[in-house]
Every structure is written in structure tokens, then in C-alpha cells.
Amino acid sequence: MNQPTIIALLEKYARGTASPEEAAQVTRWLQQTSPEEFDAILALSNLPEEWKALPPISPEFAGRLETRLDAQEAGPMPVRRGIIYLKRMAAAAAVLLLAAGAFYWLRRPAPQPVAQVTPKNNPAPLPNAPGGNHAVLTLADGSSITLDSAQNGVLAQQGNTRIIKLNNGQLAYNPPAAANSSAAVFNTITTPAGGQYQLTLPDGSKVWLNAASSLRFPNHFTGNERSVELHGEGYFEIAHNKDLPFRVKVNDAVVEVLGTHFNVNAYSDEADVRTTLLEGAVKMSKGTASVLLAPGQQARLQRNGSMNLVKHADLEQAMAWKNGYFQFDKADLPTLMRQIARWYNLEVVYEGPVKNYEFVGKIARNVYLADVLKALESSGVHYRMEGRRLVIIS
């Protein structure tokens, strides 16, 4: 096939408008393409960025891709500077593109050889549904409201503050415009594994909560600061108020802002707490240690209390969950599986030693679990399902 035909077919396939005959043609081409045709793919500059439903290629083709990328990485500096672009385009074109995903991932094995294990047959059905907008609001009096099933409108009244579920499904607090003389009470919004939610705080600040997270906050802000407490992961767009600094308490650390956009990843099962700044300025501190962030930077607080600054953070990766996908950049298998487990509400266990793999790429968060597991298996990761328990087999 010539280049225009390739692009036209791939674009139709990505949009889901290809006929069965055209889809079969794409599949055959991906599996049988020659090295020369592969070089033609890499030469293209106008491949679509959004992809859907492309099947995995043959192991031989994947091997050629790995060999070529390794050779380019070992080349002179001008070539290495372009390697990220080549990886992104080549992987998107040929390695693995998931149904409804528009994303890819590429598994690169560690230098040590890894034994392949045949997965056991498992007749149990796979839990397929990805996560969605699910959360529970626990009020100060201990009562709770399941937000995804609650009707739109006023959910509760606390003093002069109304708690409202908007028509778009988001949660909002509507305190009176005048100063609120009533004492503040604290509520907590909690997302389960497989859930996420967006809310607007009483000051107009917006918060997006990732799966298995919680945010404790007052029904209206009083005193000389605005303070909330986060467990898990959240993205914040803070309403500017120079007289009332905003503080996010994370374990024993504090993130201080005036008005800004930032993400905090503070899951208890991760190795560190990461605050990534997109806009404005924030300071992350714990005890006497502190880091002042500029846009594009990230603070990392280790479990031992040490803190360091990443001056050129991967903003796309930090914001991937909020933008609707997972993104991995040389992530090991446990890191990848922790994210998948939270979103698909799984318990992940390992049978035998954990394989020393690295993963690079993207997966849409609306992809069904069955497709994610097929992608894992095509990358050499074998498993079996036991209800909602995912056993990774070595």
C-alpha cells in the first residue's frame, strides 16, 4: 500500500468507520508489513494522534520495532533528540492500540532475559467496566449521600450554606455572599476504587478527585486561611485570594498556595508524595524542609522525610488521570498495576517474583478491563482472574 492509502485506512480505522474488509486489510498489513514499509511509517509526519481499536501486531514486527529504536537510541546526539518523537509515532502506528483508546503502550523488557509462562485457563468472566463518576459525601453529622445516584438540586443545608448537585453531576457549595457568622463544620467527599469526582469548594476553587481518594473541607472558610485535607490524588484550581492563603494538608506535609493550578499525588502505597505545578506558585513543606515550585516543576517528598525538586516535570504524565487516560514512562509493573487496580477496583497479587519490565505509553481510562488485560498479555505479562482478584503469574 502507498502512504496515502495507509493514512486513509488508519484514519478510518481510528474513527471506527472502516468496513470489515478494510479492517481486515489493516490487520493484515500490520502483521505482514515489510521493513521497508515500516520505514515508510516512520517517515510520515501527518499520522493522526487519535487512534482506536487497532490490533496487536506480530511478535516479529514488535521485535523489529524494538531493534530499530534501540539502534536509534545508540546513535549520534541529533538522532537521540528525535527518539521520543519516533517512539511515540511508531508505537502509536504499530505496537498496540486499544479499543476506544486512542492510546498505545510499549513494553520494553529489562536487560535480563525473562522467562515466558503460559497463562492458565480461567473460565471466570472478567470484570470489564472502567471507573466513572462515583463518590460519597459524608456530612458533619455523620450522614452520607451517594452522589452518583442522588438527584440534582439541593442535597443538604448546613447553616447558611447550601450543598448542591449541579445538572452536570458535579458537587458545589453555595455559601451566602455576606460573611457567614455560623461556625464551620467539616464534610468529607470520598471516591471508591473505580471512582472519580469533581466539586467546587465554598470559595469557588475547583477540585478533581482521582480514584480511592478523599478530601476533608469546611462548608465555608473562616479565619485567616483556607485549609483542606487530601488523601490519595487530587487536582486543584484555586480561586485567588491574597488575604486567605490556601493550604492542602497531605499526611504530615502542607502545600501552600494563593491562587494556582496544581496536582497532588499522595497515595499511601506510593513511594513518595508528588506535587506538580502547572500555573502560579506553591510551596510544599514538612517540618523544616520546604520546596518552592515554579510552573512546570514538581516536589517529591520521600517516606524518609527528604524532599527534592524536579525542575522539568512531566506535566502530561502528572495530569493524565484528570485528562482521561493512564500514562507510563518507563514504569515498572507494580507501578502500572497500582493505577489499574485503583481504577478497575481490583486486588492485585503476584504469584512468584515480579517481572522486571518497563512500560511506556498511554491507555484511555474508558477502555474495558478485558482489553487492558489483553494488552498486558501481549506484552508478556500473564495473569488469571479470581473474581476481582487479579493474580500476576511469573
C-alpha positions as CSV (number, residue, x, y, z in Angstrom):
1,M,0.0,0.0,0.0
2,N,1.2,3.5,-0.7
3,Q,1.4,6.2,2.0
4,P,-1.9,8.0,1.2
5,T,-3.8,4.6,1.3
6,I,-2.1,3.7,4.6
7,I,-3.1,7.0,6.2
8,A,-6.6,6.9,4.9
9,L,-7.2,3.4,6.1
10,L,-5.7,4.1,9.5
11,E,-7.8,7.2,10.0
12,K,-11.0,5.4,9.1
13,Y,-10.0,2.5,11.4
14,A,-9.2,5.0,14.2
15,R,-12.7,6.6,13.8
16,G,-14.4,3.2,13.8
17,T,-15.8,3.8,10.3
18,A,-13.7,1.2,8.4
19,S,-15.7,-1.6,6.8
20,P,-15.0,-5.2,7.8
21,E,-12.9,-5.7,4.6
22,E,-10.9,-2.5,5.3
23,A,-10.4,-3.5,8.9
24,A,-9.1,-6.9,7.8
25,Q,-6.8,-5.1,5.3
26,V,-5.3,-3.0,8.1
27,T,-4.8,-6.1,10.3
28,R,-3.0,-8.0,7.5
29,W,-0.9,-5.0,6.7
30,L,0.2,-4.5,10.4
31,Q,1.1,-8.2,10.7
32,Q,2.8,-8.6,7.4
33,T,4.4,-5.2,6.8
34,S,8.0,-5.3,5.5
35,P,10.9,-3.4,6.9
36,E,10.7,-1.0,4.0
37,E,7.0,-0.3,4.7
38,F,7.9,0.1,8.4
39,D,10.5,2.7,7.4
40,A,7.8,4.5,5.4
41,I,5.6,4.7,8.6
42,L,8.5,6.3,10.5
43,A,8.9,8.8,7.7
44,L,5.3,10.1,7.9
45,S,4.7,13.4,9.6
46,N,1.0,13.5,9.4
47,L,-0.2,10.4,11.2
48,P,-3.3,11.0,13.3
49,E,-2.7,11.3,17.0
50,E,-6.1,9.8,17.9
51,W,-6.3,6.0,17.4
52,K,-8.9,3.3,18.2
53,A,-9.2,-0.4,18.0
54,L,-6.0,-1.3,16.2
55,P,-5.0,-4.9,17.0
56,P,-1.6,-6.0,18.4
57,I,1.0,-6.8,15.8
58,S,3.0,-9.9,15.4
59,P,5.9,-10.6,17.8
60,E,8.3,-10.4,14.8
61,F,7.1,-6.9,13.9
62,A,7.4,-5.8,17.5
63,G,10.9,-7.2,17.6
64,R,11.9,-5.2,14.6
65,L,10.5,-2.1,16.2
66,E,12.5,-2.6,19.4
67,T,15.7,-3.3,17.4
68,R,15.3,-0.2,15.3
69,L,14.5,2.1,18.3
70,D,17.5,0.7,20.3
71,A,19.7,1.4,17.3
72,Q,18.5,4.9,17.1
73,E,19.0,5.5,20.9
74,A,22.6,4.4,20.4
75,G,23.1,6.8,17.5
76,P,24.6,10.3,17.5
77,M,23.1,13.1,19.6
78,P,20.9,14.6,16.9
79,V,19.2,11.3,16.4
80,R,18.7,10.7,20.1
81,R,16.9,14.1,20.4
82,G,14.3,12.9,18.0
83,I,13.9,9.4,19.5
84,I,10.9,10.4,21.7
85,Y,9.0,11.6,18.7
86,L,9.9,8.4,16.7
87,K,8.9,6.2,19.6
88,R,5.6,7.9,20.0
89,M,4.7,7.7,16.3
90,A,6.0,4.2,15.7
91,A,4.3,2.8,18.8
92,A,1.1,4.6,18.0
93,A,1.2,3.2,14.5
94,A,2.1,-0.4,15.2
95,V,2.7,-1.7,18.7
96,L,-0.6,-1.8,20.4
97,L,-3.7,0.4,20.1
98,L,-6.6,-0.4,22.3
99,A,-10.4,-0.4,21.6
100,A,-11.9,3.1,22.3
101,G,-8.5,4.1,23.5
102,A,-6.6,6.3,21.0
103,F,-3.6,5.4,23.0
104,Y,-0.7,3.0,23.0
105,W,1.7,1.3,25.2
106,L,5.1,-0.3,24.5
107,R,6.6,-2.8,26.8
108,R,10.4,-2.8,26.8
109,P,11.9,-5.7,28.7
110,A,14.7,-5.2,31.2
111,P,18.2,-6.2,30.0
112,Q,18.0,-9.6,31.9
113,P,16.1,-12.3,29.9
114,V,12.6,-13.0,31.4
115,A,11.1,-16.5,31.1
116,Q,7.7,-16.7,29.4
117,V,4.9,-18.5,31.2
118,T,1.8,-19.8,29.6
119,P,-1.3,-18.4,31.4
120,K,-3.7,-20.8,32.9
121,N,-7.2,-21.1,31.5
122,N,-9.7,-19.1,33.6
123,P,-13.4,-19.7,32.9
124,A,-14.5,-16.9,35.2
125,P,-15.8,-13.7,33.5
126,L,-13.6,-10.7,33.6
127,P,-14.9,-7.5,35.4
128,N,-15.0,-5.2,32.4
129,A,-16.4,-1.9,33.3
130,P,-13.9,1.0,33.8
131,G,-14.4,3.5,36.6
132,G,-16.7,6.5,36.5
133,N,-18.1,9.4,38.5
134,H,-18.7,7.7,41.9
135,A,-18.4,9.4,45.3
136,V,-19.9,9.6,48.7
137,L,-20.3,12.8,50.6
138,T,-20.1,12.4,54.4
139,L,-21.6,15.3,56.3
140,A,-20.5,16.7,59.6
141,D,-23.4,14.9,61.4
142,G,-22.2,11.5,60.1
143,S,-24.9,11.1,57.5
144,S,-23.8,10.3,54.0
145,I,-25.0,10.9,50.4
146,T,-24.2,8.7,47.5
147,L,-23.5,11.4,44.9
148,D,-23.7,9.4,41.7
149,S,-27.3,8.3,42.5
150,A,-28.5,11.5,44.2
151,Q,-30.9,13.7,42.3
152,N,-29.7,17.1,41.0
153,G,-30.5,20.1,43.2
154,V,-30.1,20.9,46.9
155,L,-28.8,17.9,48.8
156,A,-28.4,19.5,52.2
157,Q,-28.3,22.8,54.1
158,Q,-25.6,23.5,56.7
159,G,-26.2,26.8,58.4
160,N,-26.4,29.4,55.6
161,T,-24.6,27.1,53.1
162,R,-26.4,25.0,50.6
163,I,-24.9,21.8,49.2
164,I,-26.0,21.4,45.6
165,K,-25.6,18.7,42.9
166,L,-25.4,20.6,39.6
167,N,-27.0,19.5,36.4
168,N,-23.6,18.3,35.1
169,G,-23.3,16.0,38.1
170,Q,-20.7,18.0,40.0
171,L,-20.9,19.0,43.6
172,A,-21.0,22.6,44.6
173,Y,-21.2,24.6,47.9
174,N,-23.2,27.8,47.8
175,P,-22.4,29.9,50.9
176,P,-24.0,33.4,51.2
177,A,-22.3,36.3,49.6
178,A,-22.1,38.1,53.0
179,A,-19.8,37.0,55.8
180,N,-21.0,33.7,57.3
181,S,-21.3,34.0,61.1
182,S,-22.1,30.4,61.7
183,A,-19.4,28.0,62.9
184,A,-17.8,26.0,60.1
185,V,-18.4,22.2,60.0
186,F,-16.4,19.7,58.1
187,N,-17.5,17.4,55.3
188,T,-15.6,14.7,53.5
189,I,-16.0,13.5,49.9
190,T,-14.7,10.0,49.2
191,T,-14.2,8.3,45.9
192,P,-14.0,4.5,45.9
193,A,-11.7,2.4,43.8
194,G,-13.1,2.8,40.3
195,G,-14.4,6.3,41.1
196,Q,-13.6,10.0,40.5
197,Y,-15.5,13.2,41.1
198,Q,-15.4,17.0,40.7
199,L,-16.5,19.5,43.2
200,T,-16.5,23.3,43.7
201,L,-15.5,24.4,47.2
202,P,-17.2,27.2,49.1
203,D,-14.6,29.8,47.9
204,G,-15.1,28.8,44.2
205,S,-12.0,26.7,44.0
206,K,-12.4,23.5,41.9
207,V,-11.1,20.1,42.8
208,W,-10.9,16.9,40.8
209,L,-10.5,13.7,42.9
210,N,-8.9,10.6,41.5
211,A,-10.0,7.1,42.4
212,A,-9.6,5.9,46.0
213,S,-9.2,9.4,47.3
214,S,-10.8,11.7,49.9
215,L,-11.0,15.4,50.6
216,R,-12.0,16.9,54.0
217,F,-13.1,20.5,53.8
218,P,-15.4,23.0,55.6
219,N,-18.8,24.1,54.5
220,H,-17.4,27.7,54.5
221,F,-13.9,29.0,55.1
222,T,-13.3,31.1,58.2
223,G,-10.2,32.6,59.9
224,N,-7.1,33.7,58.1
225,E,-6.6,30.7,55.8
226,R,-8.4,28.1,53.6
227,S,-7.4,24.6,54.6
228,V,-8.4,21.2,53.3
229,E,-7.0,17.7,53.9
230,L,-6.3,15.3,51.0
231,H,-5.7,11.5,50.9
232,G,-5.0,10.0,47.5
233,E,-4.8,12.2,44.5
234,G,-6.4,15.5,43.5
235,Y,-6.0,18.3,41.0
236,F,-6.8,21.8,42.3
237,E,-7.7,25.1,40.6
238,I,-7.6,27.6,43.4
239,A,-9.6,30.8,43.4
240,H,-7.2,33.7,44.0
241,N,-7.4,35.4,47.4
242,K,-4.2,37.0,48.5
243,D,-5.6,37.6,52.0
244,L,-6.6,33.9,52.5
245,P,-3.8,31.5,51.5
246,F,-5.0,28.0,50.5
247,R,-3.4,25.0,52.2
248,V,-3.7,21.3,51.3
249,K,-2.6,19.1,54.2
250,V,-1.2,15.8,53.0
251,N,-0.1,13.4,55.8
252,D,2.4,15.5,57.7
253,A,3.2,17.8,54.8
254,V,1.5,21.0,53.6
255,V,1.1,22.5,50.2
256,E,0.6,26.3,50.4
257,V,-0.8,28.5,47.5
258,L,-2.5,31.8,46.9
259,G,-4.1,31.0,43.5
260,T,-2.9,28.4,41.2
261,H,-3.3,25.1,39.3
262,F,-1.6,22.0,40.7
263,N,-1.8,18.3,41.2
264,V,-1.0,16.3,44.4
265,N,-0.4,12.6,44.4
266,A,-0.4,11.3,47.9
267,Y,-1.5,7.7,47.8
268,S,-0.2,5.7,50.8
269,D,1.0,2.9,48.7
270,E,3.3,5.1,46.5
271,A,6.9,5.7,47.3
272,D,6.6,9.5,47.6
273,V,4.2,12.4,47.7
274,R,4.3,14.4,44.5
275,T,3.1,18.0,44.0
276,T,3.2,19.1,40.4
277,L,2.6,22.8,39.5
278,L,1.0,23.9,36.3
279,E,0.3,27.6,37.0
280,G,1.1,30.1,39.7
281,A,3.3,29.2,42.7
282,V,3.2,26.8,45.5
283,K,5.4,25.8,48.4
284,M,5.5,22.2,49.8
285,S,6.8,21.8,53.3
286,K,7.3,19.3,56.0
287,G,8.9,20.3,59.3
288,T,11.9,22.5,58.4
289,A,12.2,21.2,54.9
290,S,10.4,23.1,52.1
291,V,10.5,23.5,48.3
292,L,9.1,26.4,46.4
293,L,7.8,25.4,43.0
294,A,7.6,27.4,39.7
295,P,5.3,26.3,36.9
296,G,6.5,23.0,35.3
297,Q,8.2,21.8,38.4
298,Q,7.5,19.0,40.8
299,A,8.2,18.5,44.5
300,R,8.8,14.9,45.8
301,L,8.6,14.1,49.4
302,Q,10.1,10.7,50.2
303,R,9.0,8.4,53.0
304,N,12.2,9.2,55.0
305,G,11.2,12.9,55.1
306,S,13.7,14.1,52.4
307,M,12.4,16.4,49.7
308,N,13.7,17.2,46.3
309,L,12.8,19.4,43.3
310,V,12.3,18.2,39.8
311,K,12.8,21.3,37.6
312,H,11.4,19.8,34.4
313,A,8.5,17.7,35.4
314,D,6.4,15.6,33.0
315,L,3.2,17.6,33.2
316,E,1.4,15.4,30.7
317,Q,2.0,12.3,32.9
318,A,1.0,14.1,36.1
319,M,-2.2,15.3,34.5
320,A,-3.0,12.1,32.6
321,W,-5.6,10.8,35.0
322,K,-7.5,14.1,35.0
323,N,-7.4,14.2,31.2
324,G,-8.9,10.7,30.9
325,Y,-6.0,8.3,30.5
326,F,-3.1,6.5,32.1
327,Q,0.4,7.4,31.0
328,F,3.5,5.4,31.8
329,D,7.1,6.4,31.1
330,K,9.4,3.5,32.0
331,A,7.1,2.5,34.8
332,D,7.7,-0.9,36.4
333,L,5.0,-3.5,36.6
334,P,3.9,-2.7,40.2
335,T,3.6,1.0,39.4
336,L,1.4,0.2,36.4
337,M,-0.7,-2.3,38.3
338,R,-1.4,0.1,41.2
339,Q,-3.0,2.6,38.9
340,I,-5.0,-0.1,37.1
341,A,-6.1,-1.7,40.4
342,R,-7.5,1.7,41.7
343,W,-9.5,2.4,38.5
344,Y,-10.9,-1.0,37.9
345,N,-11.4,-1.8,41.6
346,L,-9.1,-4.8,41.7
347,E,-6.9,-6.5,44.2
348,V,-3.6,-7.3,42.6
349,V,-1.3,-10.0,43.9
350,Y,1.9,-11.6,42.5
351,E,2.5,-15.3,42.2
352,G,6.2,-15.7,42.2
353,P,8.9,-13.0,41.6
354,V,7.8,-9.7,39.9
355,K,9.0,-9.5,36.4
356,N,11.5,-6.7,35.7
357,Y,9.6,-5.0,32.9
358,E,9.3,-1.3,31.9
359,F,6.2,0.2,30.3
360,V,5.9,3.3,28.1
361,G,2.7,4.6,26.6
362,K,-0.9,5.6,27.2
363,I,-4.2,3.9,27.9
364,A,-7.6,5.5,27.9
365,R,-9.4,5.2,31.2
366,N,-12.6,4.3,29.4
367,V,-11.1,1.1,28.0
368,Y,-12.7,-2.0,29.3
369,L,-10.6,-4.2,31.6
370,A,-10.6,-7.1,29.2
371,D,-8.8,-5.0,26.6
372,V,-6.2,-3.8,29.2
373,L,-5.5,-7.4,30.2
374,K,-5.1,-8.5,26.6
375,A,-2.6,-5.7,26.2
376,L,-0.7,-6.9,29.3
377,E,-0.7,-10.5,28.0
378,S,0.6,-9.4,24.6
379,S,3.4,-7.6,26.4
380,G,4.4,-10.8,28.2
381,V,2.6,-10.3,31.4
382,H,0.4,-13.3,32.3
383,Y,-2.4,-13.5,34.8
384,R,-5.5,-15.2,36.0
385,M,-8.7,-13.7,37.4
386,E,-10.3,-14.9,40.7
387,G,-13.4,-12.7,41.0
388,R,-12.0,-9.2,41.4
389,R,-8.6,-10.6,42.4
390,L,-6.0,-10.3,39.6
391,V,-3.1,-12.7,40.0
392,I,0.0,-11.8,38.1
393,I,1.9,-15.0,37.2
394,S,5.6,-15.2,36.9
